[in-house]
Amino acid sequence: MTTTSDTPPSTEEPLPSVGAATGQASAAAPSAILAGALRRTKKRSDEEDRHAVSSSDWRRASVRTTLGTSQVILLVLLVVACVGPLLLLAKFAITPTQDIIRTPLAIFPHGVDWNNLHEAWFTVNIRKYFVNTIVLAAGSWFMQVLVATTGGFLISVLRPRYAKALQSAVLATLFVPAVVLLVPLYLTILNTPILHLNLINNYFGVWLPAGASAFNVVLVARFFDNLPREIFEAARVDGAGPFRLFWSIVLPMSKPIIGVVSVFAVIASWKDFLWPFLVLSNPDLQPLSVRLPSIESTTDKGVLMAALAISTLIPIVLFLVFQRMFLRGAGLGGAVKG
């Protein structure tokens, strides 16, 4: 007797074997790799096409020759415009006065006069004004770095309740012309608040106003905004106070922006004329920027050029020493990688 089953036949498809699945994955892998390579190639070509000259145009010999020639000419013009005056000043510093007046562009028609440097340093006493300039620049640098770093630390890192109002007040001072502040600032120097001191013919009369630079405060605060705040929170959890956080955490991470502020501060102090001229009326305290125009009419032209050449040494050396730090900080990028 035959027994029939009431169970309906199964309609499910059999599962693919492991080998079949592996074969499908292996077949799909080259397609995915090829698609990724095509996407990267397309992205790279799109980036190249965003330039002023596309990659296809750059392959043309006429375009490449024209642009290459124009770039070389532009580079030569920039070098002549930037380095040319410095080289000409260095030439005048060791050129006799008559040659400077008669044939200024001739290359030493009557030889080199090294005595110009000796007379400028000893006879005209440029060394004393040179030292005065270094002292003024060092004091101005210290005040500007101190105010900029502490002000930026308060606004960007500590962030008290009044931080936004303080930042707005600092930004507002950037819209006030410096000439407008000369008279109030001079009256303040004549009789300082609270202390009632007269800072005329005193280096503090130049140093203290130099520290009140809103631009540096905003610049440093902008850099501090890019520092990772997780490090600050971790330092606070470990018990670091505001001073320890500033000295041990923030300052070591801020070397690029401190280099930028340092270069700006020293160069600004080195070339400043009006304010030291108003505050330092004593010739023995005046810097090079004030004293050189005063002795121009009574000094030999060659000796004067030598004195001017000596006065440019510090800014050039300073930039050459700190150029890497300056260029790193000028972009105001983040302080750490990753």
Secondary structure, DSSP 4 states (H G I P E B T S, - for coil): ------PPPP-PPPPPPHHHHHHHHHHHHHHHHHHHHHHHHHHHHHHHHTSSS-HHHHTSHHHHHHHHHHHHHHHHHHHHHHHHHHHHHHHHHTS-HHHHHH-TTSS-TT---THHHHIIIIIS-HHHHHHHHHHHHHHHHHHHHHHHHHHHIIIIII--TTHHHHHHHHHHHTTS-GGGGHHHHHHHHHS-TTT----TT-THHHHHHHH--HHHHHHHHHHHHTS-HHHHHHHHHTT--HHHIIIIIIHHHTHHHHHHHHHHHHHHHHH--HHHHHH--SGGG--HHHHHHHHGGGS-HHHHHHHHHHHTHHHHHHHHHHHHHHHHHHTT--SS--
